[in-house]
Amino acid sequence: MLVQISQQFKDFSIAPQICVEDVAEIAQLGFKTIINCRPDGEGGSSQPPSEQIKVAAEKLGLAYYYIPVIPNNIQVEKIEEFESIYASAAKPVLGFCRTGNRVAKIFELAQVSK
């Protein structure tokens, strides 16, 4: 796998942008849920659409959620949505965005808002 996964907490890890081809290895690593916080089209044509990753994840039995967050503009509604999804998600969870920083920040904000 070319994607670097970084464990943040017991049941939550982050990664930079993943590809459809990465999903099988993510499943083999034991992840049960993927949360995508990168808006479609942010990376141009090199970024796979969220729907393609979702289809690959669901074929392998993984839950997939799309919570697009604009960099440096994490809105309260997005934090609440993330918190709700994470609370009920099958663990462990892998969150991703362009670099992993945005999804790490929304996770942190969701934990603080509890």
N, C-alpha and C positions, 0 to 999 in steps of 0.2 A: 504494500500500500504506500502510495506517495504522500498521503495525507498524514499530518502529524497530529495525533490525538493527545491531549493533555488533560489528565484527571484533575478536576478542581475540588471535588468533594467525593464522598463515598459513592454516591449514585449519579454523579453528574460530571461529564467531561465535555471539553470543547474541541473544535477543529476549525481550520480555515475551510474555505469552499470545498465541498466534496463533489464528486462526479457520480453518474449513474453506476459506473464500473466499480466504485468504492463500496457500494451498499452491501454487496455479498460479504466482503471482508468485515465490514462493520457488524453485520449479523453474526458472523463467525466469532467475533470478539465478545459476543454476548450482549450487545446492546439490544434493548427492546423497543426503544422509542427514539426518533430523530425529530429535533425541532430546528427548523430553518428560520433564521431571523434576517436573511438577506433578501431585499426586494428583487423581484425578477427584473432582468435587464440592467441592473446596476453595473455589471461587469462586461456589458456588451455581448457580442455573439459568442465569446468564449465561456460564458456562464450558462450552465444547463438550466432550463426552466424548472421551477419548483415541481410542476406537475410530473415531469419525467422522473425525478428522484422519488416522488411520492409513489408512482406506479411500481418502480423497482423495489422500494421498501415494502410496500403492501404485498407484493408477490412473495416476499420472504417472511411474511408474518410480522413485520415491524409496524408499529404505529408511526404516523408521520403527521407533523403539524407545521403550518406555515404562518409565521407571525412576522411579516415584513416590518423592519425598523430602519428608519433613516438614520445614518450615522450622526452622532452628537445631537440627536433629537428624539430621545426615548420618551414617548408620551405615557402618561399615567395609565391610560386604557391598555396599552401594550404590556405594561408591567403587570397589571391585573390579569390580563389574558394569559400571559406566561405563567404567573403564579398558579392560576386555576388549572391549567393544563399540566404543569409539572406536578402539582399535588396529587392528581389522579392518574398520572402516566405510569405505565409499566416501567420499572427500573431495571437496569441502569439506562440513563438518558444521555444521548449525544446531541449537543447543540452546536450549530455552525452558522457562520456568516463569512464575510470576506477574509478576515484574519483570525477570528475567534474572540477578539476583544469586545465587540458589541454584545455578543451572546453572553459572555462572561459578566459584563456590566448589567445586563437585564436580569440575569440570575441573581447577582448580588443585590440589586434593587428590590427584586421580588422577595428575597429572604429578609431584608430589612423591613419591608412593609407588612410582614406578618404580625 
